[in-house]
Amino acid sequence: MSKIILSKNFIINTVKLALNEDLYPNGDITSNLINNNRVIKAKIISNENALVAGIEFAKQSFLLIDKKIKFKILKKDGSIVKKHNVIAIIEGKAKNILLAERVALNFLSHLSGIATKTNHFVKIVKGKSKICCTRKTIPNMRLIQKYAVKVGGGTNHRFNLSDEYLIKDNHIASSNIKEVVSKAIQNKKGRKITVEVDNINQLKEIIGLKFDTVLLDNMSIQNLKKSMKIINNKYETEASGNVNSKNIKKISSTKVNRISIGSLTHSVRAIDFKLEI
């Protein structure tokens, strides 16, 4: 499984792309109206309770515009903050701070949203199951989204299609389930093999084959319990499909090892931060 490495260079290059998107082709024509010599002090403030993630992306958003800007971090990634808490203090030329404001807040808001939601689920299951993300990520942002999941206490699923074998419903629909699993076993070469099933009959077909994880997809609580009895600790187990705050505790009570949640990344609500002068 790939590991997350967020080097300073990676953060800088990611932020550069975001700034280029915002400033092309003629820069910030509104902020150009302001006297560039005016020095101000601004604060990044949380408008709600949250778990912070992405503070270094916010910092580099300002420093890439103006290296002389002072950015003081008050709440590091992983910090729990309440409404009205100050996250960071920024001091520098007004024009340059305003240039970077939205990009900085976008990174901070989105990544904190992922970390906060992940942590919400982690707290509900109380260690009974691991909370996992999926590959349902924004294109080109997978690495930092999965980083935010880790900040929130979650576990990363595979990063790309070559990390492990994940035999899903459409693979099975295109072939025979036992045949596909057997081919994966023959070509394993140290990689994990996960097989998705959406009913108990499919599960019974593959029990006894030498793979690693059973992914129980969109099953009722009753069928999850039945499946767990059939599996009987022979494989690692994972539940997925329509997981939410109302049903995750019951899913975890089946003693499934992992619960994967696509909404951690594909449709998470951003945390409301503001920059106040």
URRA-V614926 format. One record per residue. RES is the residue in one small letter. D_FIRST is the distance of its C-alpha to the first C-alpha in Angstrom with 2 decimals. Layout:
res:d_first
RES:D_FIRST
RES:D_FIRST
This chain:
res:d_first
m:0.00
s:3.78
k:6.52
i:9.84
i:12.69
l:15.95
s:18.46
k:22.11
n:22.28
f:19.53
i:21.47
i:24.73
n:23.79
t:22.51
v:25.74
k:27.85
l:26.90
a:27.89
l:31.12
n:31.99
e:31.66
d:34.03
l:36.49
y:36.99
p:39.68
n:42.20
g:40.47
d:41.49
i:45.07
t:45.82
s:44.74
n:46.76
l:49.81
i:49.20
n:50.70
n:47.84
n:49.54
r:49.37
v:47.00
i:45.59
k:43.45
a:41.03
k:38.77
i:35.58
i:36.33
s:34.47
n:36.50
e:34.69
n:32.72
a:29.04
l:25.95
v:25.59
a:22.60
g:22.96
i:25.92
e:24.91
f:24.74
a:28.20
k:29.47
q:28.53
s:30.16
f:33.43
l:33.09
l:32.36
i:35.64
d:37.58
k:36.50
k:39.53
i:38.34
k:37.75
f:34.79
k:34.85
i:31.88
l:33.23
k:30.19
k:26.74
d:23.45
g:23.18
s:27.00
i:28.82
v:31.74
k:34.79
k:36.94
h:38.92
n:36.73
v:36.58
i:33.06
a:34.19
i:37.45
i:37.94
e:41.02
g:42.15
k:44.05
a:44.29
k:43.64
n:40.38
i:39.06
l:39.91
l:38.19
a:34.78
e:35.38
r:33.84
v:30.67
a:30.06
l:30.78
n:28.65
f:25.47
l:26.50
s:27.61
h:24.64
l:21.91
s:24.18
g:24.67
i:21.00
a:20.83
t:24.17
k:23.47
t:20.20
n:22.22
h:25.01
f:23.01
v:21.55
k:25.18
i:26.44
v:24.23
k:24.83
g:21.78
k:22.51
s:19.35
k:16.16
i:16.42
c:13.57
c:13.69
t:13.27
r:13.36
k:17.07
t:17.17
i:19.89
p:19.41
n:18.48
m:17.86
r:14.38
l:12.98
i:16.02
q:16.21
k:12.84
y:14.10
a:17.23
v:15.62
k:14.35
v:17.91
g:19.31
g:17.69
g:15.18
t:11.60
n:9.04
h:8.29
r:6.30
f:7.42
n:9.12
l:10.78
s:9.17
d:5.51
e:7.40
y:11.13
l:12.70
i:16.39
k:18.41
d:22.17
n:22.97
h:21.33
i:23.44
a:26.46
s:26.27
s:26.32
n:26.73
i:24.10
k:24.53
e:24.64
v:21.36
v:19.54
s:21.35
k:20.30
a:16.59
i:17.31
q:19.25
n:16.60
k:13.58
k:13.07
g:10.53
r:8.32
k:8.78
i:11.81
t:13.01
v:16.66
e:18.55
v:22.18
d:24.86
n:27.64
i:28.55
n:29.92
q:26.62
l:25.03
k:27.84
e:27.29
i:23.84
i:24.45
g:24.47
l:22.02
k:19.17
f:16.00
d:13.70
t:14.24
v:17.29
l:17.22
l:20.81
d:21.77
n:24.90
m:26.59
s:29.55
i:29.50
q:31.80
n:29.60
l:26.52
k:28.63
k:29.82
s:26.37
m:25.21
k:28.30
i:27.64
i:24.04
n:25.46
n:22.26
k:21.39
y:18.02
e:15.72
t:17.24
e:16.59
a:19.45
s:19.64
g:22.54
n:25.21
v:24.03
n:26.35
s:28.08
k:30.72
n:28.75
i:25.55
k:27.46
k:28.75
i:25.35
s:24.02
s:27.23
t:26.21
k:23.70
v:20.71
n:17.50
r:15.86
i:17.63
s:16.10
i:18.43
g:18.59
s:21.49
l:19.55
t:18.93
h:21.11
s:24.42
v:24.31
r:27.66
a:27.90
i:29.47
d:32.97
f:33.44
k:36.51
l:37.86
e:41.37
i:43.94
